[in-house]
Amino acid sequence: LGPGITDRFLAQALRRPAAILVSFPRAGRTWLRVMLAHAIERIFEAHPRPPLNLESVARSEPRIPRVIITSGYLDPRRATPAEAVRNLEWADQHRIVLLARDPRDIAVSLYFDRAHRGRHFREALPYAGDFQTFLREERGSLRTIVAYYNAWARAMRARADFAENVKLVKYEHLHDDPMLEFGRLLTFLKLNAAPDFVEDLTRHASFDSVRRMETSGRLGYKPNAEMLSDDRALVLRRGLPGGYMDHFM
């Protein structure tokens, strides 16, 4: 970092990341983020505030790897398919964890996020259309999701050196065999991937466990009574691969 940066927390924040966790929003990365934060806390016996937060745990001491979470160059929820990934130069020379999920399931999750969760948080005017209308939106819907992941696929096919630094994690595989997939991810990050450790971790950080964390307020916000009575507004709503079949017509 060079001379002059004497603030320990600033120096930690500016460290080169050990990896960058990338996905289209609502691809399931909240669950993966919590699993990863929980693993790092246990491996390094760290107790950051707030808990289960990758940035706070990385700032707690220098030996803990820093993992950044991002969607990329811009927020693809506001992008057209052509704008979804203008370039991937920012990802060059970094180790990337690319979380992929069936675009149809992402589209369903995005719709509920905008139409229901948006009433409680970000959106002054939550999405008022139905799901079929949302699917045909020019920005941030199904075509944008497909374009986003196609851009990553093209980049990985075009450059072997780029592909070597990308660890592809499929949400469906993580759901079906969390121990195997999360163990592979920990190995990629050069962290403890002993089978007994990973088995215990995935049992205590299962999707249902993390969902209970959300409803109890342990993920950084406290859902209000209206959200708890209508789980369509929760981040960890269902998490079921293939759930799109209940909504596509």
Solvent accessible surface area in square Angstrom, and as a share of the most:
residue,aa,sasa,rsa
1,L,128,0.64
2,G,53,0.51
3,P,138,0.87
4,G,70,0.67
5,I,58,0.30
6,T,129,0.75
7,D,75,0.39
8,R,125,0.46
9,F,109,0.46
10,L,87,0.44
11,A,22,0.17
12,Q,9,0.04
13,A,23,0.17
14,L,92,0.46
15,R,50,0.18
16,R,154,0.56
17,P,20,0.13
18,A,36,0.28
19,A,1,0.01
20,I,10,0.05
21,L,2,0.01
22,V,0,0.00
23,S,0,0.00
24,F,0,0.00
25,P,5,0.03
26,R,39,0.14
27,A,0,0.00
28,G,15,0.15
29,R,51,0.18
30,T,29,0.17
31,W,10,0.03
32,L,0,0.00
33,R,48,0.18
34,V,0,0.00
35,M,1,0.00
36,L,4,0.02
37,A,0,0.00
38,H,40,0.18
39,A,0,0.00
40,I,1,0.00
41,E,22,0.10
42,R,92,0.33
43,I,48,0.24
44,F,28,0.12
45,E,142,0.64
46,A,6,0.05
47,H,151,0.67
48,P,8,0.05
49,R,187,0.68
50,P,76,0.48
51,P,62,0.39
52,L,10,0.05
53,N,50,0.25
54,L,6,0.03
55,E,50,0.22
56,S,14,0.09
57,V,0,0.00
58,A,1,0.01
59,R,85,0.31
60,S,43,0.28
61,E,44,0.20
62,P,91,0.57
63,R,148,0.54
64,I,0,0.00
65,P,24,0.15
66,R,35,0.13
67,V,3,0.02
68,I,48,0.24
69,I,55,0.28
70,T,35,0.20
71,S,14,0.09
72,G,22,0.22
73,Y,126,0.48
74,L,52,0.26
75,D,52,0.27
76,P,0,0.00
77,R,57,0.21
78,R,123,0.45
79,A,2,0.01
80,T,16,0.10
81,P,42,0.27
82,A,94,0.73
83,E,43,0.19
84,A,5,0.04
85,V,29,0.17
86,R,145,0.53
87,N,51,0.26
88,L,25,0.13
89,E,137,0.61
90,W,66,0.23
91,A,1,0.01
92,D,45,0.23
93,Q,125,0.55
94,H,36,0.16
95,R,79,0.29
96,I,1,0.00
97,V,3,0.02
98,L,6,0.03
99,L,0,0.00
100,A,19,0.15
101,R,27,0.10
102,D,32,0.16
103,P,39,0.24
104,R,97,0.35
105,D,7,0.03
106,I,0,0.00
107,A,0,0.00
108,V,4,0.02
109,S,10,0.07
110,L,1,0.01
111,Y,28,0.11
112,F,19,0.08
113,D,7,0.04
114,R,56,0.20
115,A,12,0.10
116,H,24,0.11
117,R,21,0.08
118,G,0,0.00
119,R,106,0.39
120,H,41,0.18
121,F,84,0.35
122,R,124,0.45
123,E,37,0.17
124,A,101,0.78
125,L,159,0.79
126,P,42,0.26
127,Y,29,0.11
128,A,107,0.83
129,G,26,0.25
130,D,84,0.43
131,F,20,0.08
132,Q,48,0.21
133,T,69,0.40
134,F,0,0.00
135,L,20,0.10
136,R,168,0.61
137,E,58,0.26
138,E,107,0.48
139,R,110,0.40
140,G,3,0.03
141,S,1,0.01
142,L,42,0.21
143,R,139,0.51
144,T,1,0.01
145,I,0,0.00
146,V,61,0.35
147,A,24,0.18
148,Y,3,0.01
149,Y,30,0.11
150,N,69,0.35
151,A,12,0.10
152,W,2,0.01
153,A,35,0.27
154,R,134,0.49
155,A,25,0.19
156,M,47,0.21
157,R,182,0.66
158,A,83,0.64
159,R,95,0.35
160,A,76,0.59
161,D,74,0.38
162,F,12,0.05
163,A,31,0.24
164,E,135,0.61
165,N,47,0.24
166,V,15,0.08
167,K,40,0.17
168,L,70,0.35
169,V,1,0.00
170,K,86,0.36
171,Y,1,0.01
172,E,43,0.19
173,H,90,0.40
174,L,1,0.00
175,H,65,0.29
176,D,109,0.57
177,D,63,0.33
178,P,42,0.26
179,M,69,0.31
180,L,82,0.41
181,E,13,0.06
182,F,0,0.00
183,G,12,0.11
184,R,120,0.44
185,L,2,0.01
186,L,0,0.00
187,T,87,0.50
188,F,33,0.14
189,L,15,0.07
190,K,166,0.70
191,L,23,0.12
192,N,64,0.33
193,A,34,0.26
194,A,40,0.31
195,P,93,0.59
196,D,105,0.55
197,F,27,0.11
198,V,3,0.01
199,E,88,0.40
200,D,32,0.16
201,L,0,0.00
202,T,13,0.07
203,R,139,0.51
204,H,97,0.43
205,A,0,0.00
206,S,37,0.24
207,F,30,0.13
208,D,87,0.45
209,S,17,0.11
210,V,0,0.00
211,R,57,0.21
212,R,150,0.55
213,M,17,0.08
214,E,0,0.00
215,T,35,0.20
216,S,60,0.39
217,G,23,0.22
218,R,140,0.51
219,L,29,0.14
220,G,72,0.69
221,Y,49,0.18
222,K,133,0.56
223,P,3,0.02
224,N,71,0.37
225,A,83,0.65
226,E,92,0.41
227,M,2,0.01
228,L,83,0.41
229,S,96,0.62
230,D,31,0.16
231,D,64,0.33
232,R,105,0.38
233,A,1,0.01
234,L,7,0.03
235,V,25,0.14
236,L,6,0.03
237,R,35,0.13
238,R,100,0.37
239,G,10,0.10
240,L,82,0.41
241,P,34,0.21
242,G,20,0.20
243,G,10,0.10
244,Y,31,0.12
245,M,137,0.61
246,D,97,0.50
247,H,48,0.21
248,F,56,0.23
249,M,207,0.92
